[in-house]
């Protein structure tokens, strides 16, 4: 890797502080919401903060996560502006690919939010706000994690639009961070619903 970078000294400008700030913000966001959501599940931290109103607590977390996402996106764009472009990313075809990635990415994100609702999108399961049935229609019949893959596609599309190799690298970080997050979230969420089902079956037996 170091040989590649040394042979392409203008590929990524590692002297720019904005690059590291953007990388940290990308890693921070999923770490933050998973940590907060698990504390909520085990200790009802946010629900107690909102006087026992789990719905309001979930909306507050949703607003926080959404705001952090906007801040992360702004830091990403700022990092791109301070990075060098590369001729291989300035082919006339690249802008079309960029806009296609951004458009499809946003379709996945927005349609999954529409399908799940606010509480379904923003970790309502951890607040005890559970869905009756899993959502299987689009975009969940396209991918199991449309929010994450859609977001990654938008990052990559933006990086290509700016023709910045550093942006492609940061988009790769987004994908890896989301993969790690899914490794924690999917089993935990599955257990939440499995516990709900076990309790329902136990309740029926006692009737």
N, C-alpha and C positions, 0 to 999 in steps of 0.2 A: 504493500500500500504506500509506504513512504517513497519507494522508487517511482511509483506513478505520479505522486504529488511533486517530487523533485524534478521530474521530466516535464511537468506542466505547472511551472511556478505561478502562472496566472489563473489556475483553475479555481482555487478557493483562497481567499485572503484571510488567513488565520490570525492576522493581527487586529482584526475588527472585533471590538468588544460586543457589538450588537449580535454577532453570530452566536456567541456563547450564551448571551441573555435569551435569545430566541430558543436555543436548544434546551436551556433550563426550564423555560416556560412550557415547552412542549412536554417535557417529562413531568413537570409539577402537576399539571391539571388532572390527569387520571389518578395520580397518587393522592391528590387532595380529595377528590370526590369518593374514591374507594375508602380512604381512611375515615372520612366524616360519616359516610353511609354505614360503615360497619360499626362505628361507635354508636350511631343512632339505633341500629338493630339490636345491639347488645345492651345499651344503657339508656336509650331514649333521650339522648342529650339534647337534640334540637326540639323534640316534642315537649320536653319539660321547659325549655326556653320560651316556647310559645304557648305556655299554660295548658299543655295537654292536647293542643290542636295539631294532630299529625298532618292534616291536609295543608294547613298554613305553613307548617315547618317544611314540608316537602316543596311547596311553592317558593319559599325563601331560598332553599338549597338550589332549586332550578334557576332562580334569578342569579344566584351567585355563580353557578357553573356557566350560565350563558354569558355573563359579564366577563368572567375569566377567559372564556373562549374568544370574545371580541378583543380582549387585551392581548392574548396570545397571537391572534391573527395580525394585529397591528405591529407587534414586535417582529413577527415573521416578515412582514412587508418591509419594515424598516431595515432588517438585516439584509434583505435582498438588494435594497437600493445601494448598500455600501459594498456589495460584492461585484467582482468582475463578470462580464458576460463571456460567452464562448462561441466561436463561429459555428460549431457543430449544432448549437441550439438556436441558430438564427436562420435556419432553412425556411423558405417560404411556406412549407407545409406545417411547420411547428405551431403557428398561431391557431390553425384550424384544429389541430390535436389538442391544444391547450383549452380552447373554448369548449370542445366536446367533453373533455375531462371535467371541467368546472361545471358544465351544465348537468352531466350525468351525476356527478357528485352531489350537487344541490338537490337534484330530483330524489336521490336515495335518502338524503338527510331529511328533507321536508316531508316526503311521503311516509317515512317511518315515524316521524313526529305526529303526523296526522293520524296514522293507524294506531299508535300507542296512546296518544293524548299526553298532556303535560306530566302527569304523575307516572304514567307508564314509561315515558322517555327518561325522566329524571329520578330514577331510583325509588319510585314509590313503593316497590316491594319491600325495601328496607324499613319503611315506615309502617308496614302492615297494610298498605293499600294494594291489594292483590287483584289481578285480573282473573275473571272466571275461566276463560279459555285462552290458550296461546294464539297469538296472531299469526296466521299462515298466509294471508293474502300479500300482494305486492306492497313493499319490496322484500318481504321476508320469504317469499317463494323464489327470490332471485339470489339472496345471500342472507345468512343468519345474523350478520352484523352490519346492516346497511348504514347506520350512523357512522360507524368507524371507517368502513371502506369508502363511503361517500366523502367523508372528511379528508381522508388520505388522497383521494382523487382530486379534490379541490386544491389541496396543497401542491400536488404534483403539477396540476394544470397551471397554477399561478407561477410556480418556479420555471416552467417551460416558457410561459408568456414573457417573463422577465429575462429569459435566456441565461439564467444564473445556475451554474453547476452546484453551488452551495445550497441553493433552494431544493435541488433534487436530493441532495444529501439529507437536508432537514425533513423533506417529505418521507424519505426512507426511515428516519427516526420516528416520525409520526406513526408509520405502519408498525414498527417494532414495539413501540410503547403501547399501542392499542392491542397488539397480539398478547403482550404480557398482561395487560388489564383484563382481556377476555379469559386468560388462564385463571385469574382470580374470581372474576365476576360470574362466569357461566356455572361453575360447580356450586358456588355459594347461592346463586339465585335458584338453581334447580333444587337445592336442599330446602330453601324457604317454601317452595311450592309442595315439595314432597312432605314436609312437616305439616303443612295445611291439610293435605289430603289424608295423612295419617290421623290427624285430629278429627277430621270429619268422619272418617270410618269408625273411629273409637266412639264418637258421639252417637252414631246410629246404633251401635251395638248396645249402648246403655239405655236407649229409649224403650 
